[in-house]
């Protein structure tokens, strides 16, 4: 018997499993690898919304909780997953420089925005107006993290790679039974796959397809993440990840020629060196209309929980949201109302 079954092995499922493990609770995780968004994500952690020049939702709190979470996990797994990388925001005009300085007066941003304009010193980049530097940023290598974490679960006998069959789940007064496996509860971390979950598919989960390119550019020689119309993330060995697109009407997980062209069209105006496209990946982000996570307890089946809707900032949100959900489960602490899935259950019940 496990205390909890976790359904889904992306960032949400991994963060929930690690939170339970640190709390001394037992679990068994099911992941059939049908959802790939976490595996192909850019993995950037940056609390600043650079397009609007404001702090992301709970940005400072997420940084304070989630970065130590990954540092601890990195030490335990023995895999280098937390890559400290500077993010440089390319200015397209003097007006954008001025907006940067104005943003320094916004609440919370002075801790993360460098007040200096950094001149461009890379001849492979077109940036006559220079860059703004975001402090305390980096990248989580989500592919390496999830592979290493999955392997530890596999070795411990805590991972099943078969698809979870919702219809085989039996509710019991003191928990659940799934094919002879008993548990106190089930935590669903299925990403976009939640639309097939009969217990939570009334929640307004949307799918936003994102695609990224991997390019090889030996002359670029850039160590910082460059953010302009797209971001360029250094991967090492002259390779860089370029992304990402946002598509709301395509729910396939296959790369498209249209997305490739969109990314190249935004990249070419400021990348002034030869490059070769070596790969392209796609995944469907689980997004929510109000851009807040879906976390909480089922109103009719209190042994069922959801952790979903992490969107494009899943690296930062996942550990914090998992901690909040565990606080609800083990201590009855109320969830932050912005992420509590009850905000939608109430609406659905009323209708």
C-alpha positions as CSV (number, residue, x, y, z in Angstrom):
1,X,0.0,0.0,0.0
2,X,1.2,3.5,-0.9
3,X,0.0,6.7,0.8
4,X,-0.7,8.3,-2.6
5,X,-0.8,7.4,-6.2
6,X,0.6,10.1,-8.5
7,X,-0.6,10.2,-12.1
8,X,1.8,11.9,-14.5
9,X,5.6,12.2,-14.5
10,X,6.2,15.7,-15.8
11,X,7.3,18.6,-13.7
12,X,4.1,18.6,-11.6
13,X,4.3,14.9,-10.9
14,X,8.0,15.0,-10.2
15,X,7.6,18.0,-7.8
16,X,4.7,16.2,-6.0
17,X,6.7,13.0,-5.6
18,X,9.7,14.8,-4.3
19,X,7.6,16.8,-1.9
20,X,6.0,13.6,-0.6
21,X,9.4,11.9,-0.3
22,X,10.9,14.7,1.7
23,X,7.8,14.6,4.0
24,X,8.2,10.8,4.6
25,X,5.0,9.9,2.7
26,X,5.0,6.9,0.4
27,X,3.8,7.0,-3.2
28,X,3.6,5.2,-6.5
29,X,3.9,7.1,-9.7
30,X,2.2,6.3,-13.1
31,X,3.6,7.8,-16.2
32,X,3.0,6.5,-19.7
33,X,5.1,9.4,-21.3
34,X,2.0,10.5,-23.4
35,X,2.6,14.2,-22.4
36,X,5.9,15.7,-23.4
37,X,5.6,19.4,-22.5
38,X,7.9,19.2,-19.5
39,X,10.5,17.1,-21.3
40,X,10.9,19.6,-24.2
41,X,10.5,22.8,-22.2
42,X,13.1,25.6,-22.4
43,X,13.4,25.3,-18.6
44,X,14.1,29.0,-17.9
45,X,13.5,30.4,-14.5
46,X,13.0,34.1,-14.6
47,X,10.5,35.9,-12.4
48,X,10.1,38.9,-14.8
49,X,7.6,39.1,-17.6
50,X,9.9,40.8,-20.0
51,X,7.2,41.7,-22.6
52,X,5.2,43.7,-20.1
53,X,8.1,44.5,-17.7
54,X,6.4,43.4,-14.5
55,X,6.9,40.7,-11.9
56,X,5.3,37.4,-12.7
57,X,2.6,36.0,-10.4
58,X,4.2,35.3,-7.0
59,X,7.6,35.7,-8.8
60,X,9.7,36.5,-5.7
61,X,8.0,33.8,-3.6
62,X,8.4,31.2,-6.4
63,X,12.1,32.0,-6.7
64,X,12.7,31.7,-2.9
65,X,11.0,28.3,-2.7
66,X,11.7,26.6,-6.0
67,X,15.4,27.3,-6.6
68,X,16.5,25.8,-3.3
69,X,14.2,22.8,-4.1
70,X,16.2,22.2,-7.4
71,X,19.5,22.7,-5.7
72,X,18.7,20.1,-3.1
73,X,17.4,17.7,-5.7
74,X,20.5,18.2,-7.9
75,X,22.7,17.3,-4.9
76,X,20.6,14.2,-4.2
77,X,20.5,12.9,-7.8
78,X,24.1,13.7,-8.5
79,X,23.1,15.2,-11.9
80,X,23.8,18.8,-12.9
81,X,20.4,20.2,-13.7
82,X,20.5,23.8,-12.3
83,X,22.4,25.9,-14.8
84,X,23.0,29.5,-13.7
85,X,22.6,31.6,-16.8
86,X,22.2,35.3,-17.2
87,X,19.1,36.5,-19.1
88,X,19.8,39.5,-21.4
89,X,16.8,41.4,-22.7
90,X,17.7,42.9,-26.1
91,X,16.5,46.5,-26.5
92,X,15.0,47.3,-30.0
93,X,14.9,51.0,-29.3
94,X,15.6,53.9,-26.9
95,X,11.9,53.7,-25.9
96,X,12.5,50.1,-24.7
97,X,15.5,51.3,-22.7
98,X,13.4,53.9,-21.0
99,X,10.7,51.3,-20.2
100,X,13.4,49.2,-18.5
101,X,14.4,52.1,-16.2
102,X,10.7,52.9,-15.5
103,X,10.2,49.3,-14.5
104,X,12.8,49.6,-11.8
105,X,10.2,51.5,-9.7
106,X,7.6,48.7,-9.9
107,X,7.2,46.7,-6.7
108,X,9.6,43.8,-6.5
109,X,11.5,44.4,-9.7
110,X,14.5,46.3,-8.4
111,X,15.7,42.9,-6.9
112,X,15.9,41.4,-10.3
113,X,16.6,44.1,-12.9
114,X,20.1,45.4,-13.3
115,X,19.8,49.3,-13.6
116,X,22.7,49.4,-16.1
117,X,22.4,49.2,-19.9
118,X,24.9,46.6,-21.1
119,X,26.4,47.3,-24.5
120,X,26.5,44.6,-27.1
121,X,30.0,43.1,-27.4
122,X,29.0,40.1,-29.5
123,X,29.5,40.7,-33.3
124,X,27.2,37.8,-34.0
125,X,24.3,39.7,-32.5
126,X,22.5,42.8,-33.9
127,X,21.8,44.9,-30.7
128,X,22.8,48.6,-31.2
129,X,20.7,49.6,-28.2
130,X,22.3,47.1,-25.9
131,X,20.7,44.8,-23.3
132,X,19.1,44.8,-19.9
133,X,20.3,42.1,-17.5
134,X,17.9,40.1,-15.3
135,X,19.5,38.9,-12.0
136,X,19.2,35.5,-10.4
137,X,18.1,33.7,-13.5
138,X,19.0,30.3,-15.0
139,X,17.8,27.1,-16.6
140,X,16.7,23.8,-15.3
141,X,17.6,21.0,-17.7
142,X,14.2,19.4,-17.5
143,X,15.0,16.5,-19.8
144,X,18.0,15.4,-17.6
145,X,16.0,16.0,-14.4
146,X,13.0,13.9,-15.4
147,X,15.2,11.1,-16.8
148,X,17.3,10.9,-13.7
149,X,14.3,11.2,-11.4
150,X,12.4,8.6,-13.3
151,X,15.4,6.2,-13.1
152,X,15.5,6.5,-9.3
153,X,11.8,5.7,-9.1
154,X,12.2,2.8,-11.4
155,X,15.1,1.3,-9.4
156,X,13.0,1.7,-6.2
157,X,10.0,0.0,-7.8
158,X,7.9,3.2,-7.5
159,X,7.2,3.8,-11.2
160,X,4.6,2.2,-13.5
161,X,4.8,3.1,-17.2
162,X,1.4,1.7,-18.1
163,X,-1.4,4.2,-18.8
164,X,-3.6,4.9,-15.8
165,X,-7.1,3.6,-16.4
166,X,-9.5,6.0,-14.6
167,X,-12.4,3.6,-14.9
168,X,-10.5,1.0,-12.8
169,X,-10.3,3.4,-9.8
170,X,-12.6,2.4,-7.0
171,X,-13.5,4.9,-4.2
172,X,-13.3,3.5,-0.7
173,X,-14.4,5.2,2.6
174,X,-10.8,5.5,3.7
175,X,-9.1,5.9,0.3
176,X,-9.0,4.3,-3.1
177,X,-8.3,0.9,-4.7
178,X,-6.7,0.7,-8.1
179,X,-6.3,-2.8,-9.5
180,X,-5.6,-4.2,-6.0
181,X,-3.3,-1.3,-5.1
182,X,-4.7,0.6,-2.1
183,X,-3.9,4.2,-1.2
184,X,-5.2,7.1,0.8
185,X,-5.6,9.2,-2.3
186,X,-4.7,10.0,-5.8
187,X,-3.0,13.1,-7.1
188,X,-3.5,13.8,-10.8
189,X,-0.7,15.6,-12.5
190,X,-1.6,14.8,-16.0
191,X,-0.9,18.0,-17.9
192,X,-3.0,18.4,-21.0
193,X,-4.0,14.7,-20.6
194,X,-6.4,15.9,-17.8
195,X,-9.0,16.4,-20.5
196,X,-9.4,12.6,-20.4
197,X,-9.9,12.4,-16.7
198,X,-13.6,12.0,-15.8
199,X,-13.1,13.5,-12.3
200,X,-11.4,16.7,-13.3
201,X,-12.3,17.3,-17.0
202,X,-14.8,20.0,-16.1
203,X,-12.0,22.3,-15.1
204,X,-11.2,24.8,-17.9
205,X,-7.8,23.4,-18.9
206,X,-6.6,24.7,-22.3
207,X,-3.8,23.4,-24.4
208,X,-1.2,25.8,-25.8
209,X,1.2,24.1,-28.2
210,X,4.8,25.3,-28.0
211,X,7.6,24.5,-30.4
212,X,11.4,25.0,-30.1
213,X,14.3,24.7,-32.5
214,X,17.8,23.5,-31.7
215,X,20.4,25.3,-33.8
216,X,24.2,25.0,-34.2
217,X,26.0,28.3,-34.5
218,X,29.8,28.0,-33.9
219,X,30.4,31.8,-34.4
220,X,27.8,32.9,-31.9
221,X,29.9,32.1,-28.9
222,X,27.3,33.4,-26.4
223,X,26.9,32.2,-22.8
224,X,23.9,34.3,-21.8
225,X,20.3,33.7,-22.6
226,X,19.2,36.3,-25.2
227,X,15.6,37.4,-25.1
228,X,14.2,39.3,-28.1
229,X,11.3,38.3,-30.3
230,X,12.4,34.8,-29.3
231,X,14.8,33.5,-26.8
232,X,18.2,31.9,-27.5
233,X,19.3,29.5,-24.8
234,X,22.9,28.3,-24.8
235,X,23.1,24.5,-24.5
236,X,26.9,24.1,-24.9
237,X,29.0,22.7,-27.8
238,X,27.9,25.6,-30.1
239,X,24.2,24.6,-29.8
240,X,21.3,26.8,-28.8
241,X,17.6,26.3,-28.2
242,X,15.4,28.9,-29.9
243,X,11.7,29.3,-28.9
244,X,9.0,29.4,-28.3
245,X,5.8,29.5,-30.3
246,X,2.2,29.7,-28.9
247,X,-0.5,27.9,-30.8
248,X,-4.0,27.6,-29.4
249,X,-5.7,25.5,-32.1
250,X,-3.3,22.7,-32.7
251,X,-3.4,19.8,-30.2
252,X,-1.0,17.5,-31.9
253,X,2.5,16.9,-30.5
254,X,4.3,16.9,-33.8
255,X,6.6,19.7,-35.0
256,X,5.2,21.9,-37.8
257,X,6.8,23.8,-40.7
258,X,4.7,26.8,-39.8
259,X,6.2,27.1,-36.3
260,X,9.7,26.6,-37.7
261,X,9.2,29.5,-40.1
262,X,7.8,31.7,-37.3
263,X,10.8,31.1,-35.1
264,X,13.3,31.7,-38.0
265,X,11.5,34.9,-39.0
266,X,11.9,36.3,-35.5
267,X,15.5,35.0,-35.1
268,X,17.1,36.2,-38.4
269,X,16.9,39.9,-37.9
270,X,19.2,40.0,-34.9
271,X,21.4,36.8,-35.3
272,X,24.2,37.9,-37.6
273,X,26.1,34.6,-38.1
274,X,25.6,31.4,-40.0
275,X,23.6,28.7,-38.2
276,X,22.1,25.3,-39.0
277,X,18.8,24.0,-37.6
278,X,19.5,20.6,-36.1
279,X,16.2,19.7,-34.5
280,X,12.7,20.8,-33.6
281,X,10.4,19.6,-30.8
282,X,6.9,20.3,-29.7
283,X,4.7,19.9,-26.6
284,X,1.3,21.1,-25.3
285,X,1.4,23.3,-22.3
286,X,-1.4,22.9,-19.8
287,X,-2.8,26.5,-19.5
288,X,-5.8,28.1,-17.8
289,X,-7.9,31.1,-18.8
290,X,-6.8,33.1,-15.7
291,X,-3.2,32.0,-16.1
292,X,-3.1,30.5,-12.6
293,X,-2.5,26.8,-11.6
294,X,-5.3,24.3,-10.9
295,X,-4.5,22.8,-7.5
296,X,-6.9,21.3,-5.0
297,X,-9.3,18.7,-3.8
298,X,-12.3,17.2,-5.7
299,X,-15.6,18.5,-4.2
300,X,-17.3,15.1,-4.2
301,X,-14.4,12.7,-3.8
302,X,-12.1,14.1,-1.1
303,X,-9.5,11.4,-1.7
304,X,-8.8,12.9,-5.2
305,X,-6.5,15.8,-5.8
306,X,-5.3,17.8,-8.8
307,X,-2.0,19.6,-9.6
308,X,-2.1,21.0,-13.1
309,X,-2.2,24.2,-15.2
310,X,1.4,25.2,-14.7
311,X,1.6,26.9,-18.1
312,X,4.8,28.3,-19.4
313,X,6.4,28.9,-16.0
314,X,6.1,25.3,-14.8
315,X,9.7,25.1,-13.6
316,X,9.1,27.8,-11.0
317,X,5.5,27.0,-10.2
318,X,5.7,23.2,-9.8
319,X,7.6,22.9,-6.5
320,X,5.7,25.7,-4.8
321,X,2.3,24.4,-5.9
322,X,3.2,20.9,-4.8
323,X,4.2,22.3,-1.4
324,X,0.9,24.1,-1.1
325,X,-1.1,21.0,-2.0
326,X,0.8,18.9,0.5
327,X,0.0,21.6,3.1
328,X,-3.7,21.2,2.3
329,X,-3.5,17.4,2.4
330,X,-1.5,16.8,5.6
331,X,-2.4,19.9,7.7
332,X,-5.6,21.2,6.1
333,X,-4.0,24.6,5.3
334,X,-6.0,26.6,2.8
335,X,-4.5,26.9,-0.6
336,X,-3.7,30.4,-2.0
337,X,-7.1,31.3,-3.5
338,X,-5.6,32.3,-6.9
339,X,-4.5,28.6,-7.5
340,X,-7.3,26.8,-5.7
341,X,-9.3,24.8,-8.2
342,X,-12.4,25.4,-6.1
343,X,-12.7,28.7,-7.9
344,X,-13.8,26.7,-11.0
345,X,-15.6,23.9,-9.2
346,X,-17.9,26.6,-7.6
347,X,-18.6,28.1,-10.9
348,X,-19.3,24.7,-12.5
349,X,-21.6,23.6,-9.6
350,X,-23.6,26.9,-9.8
351,X,-24.2,26.5,-13.5
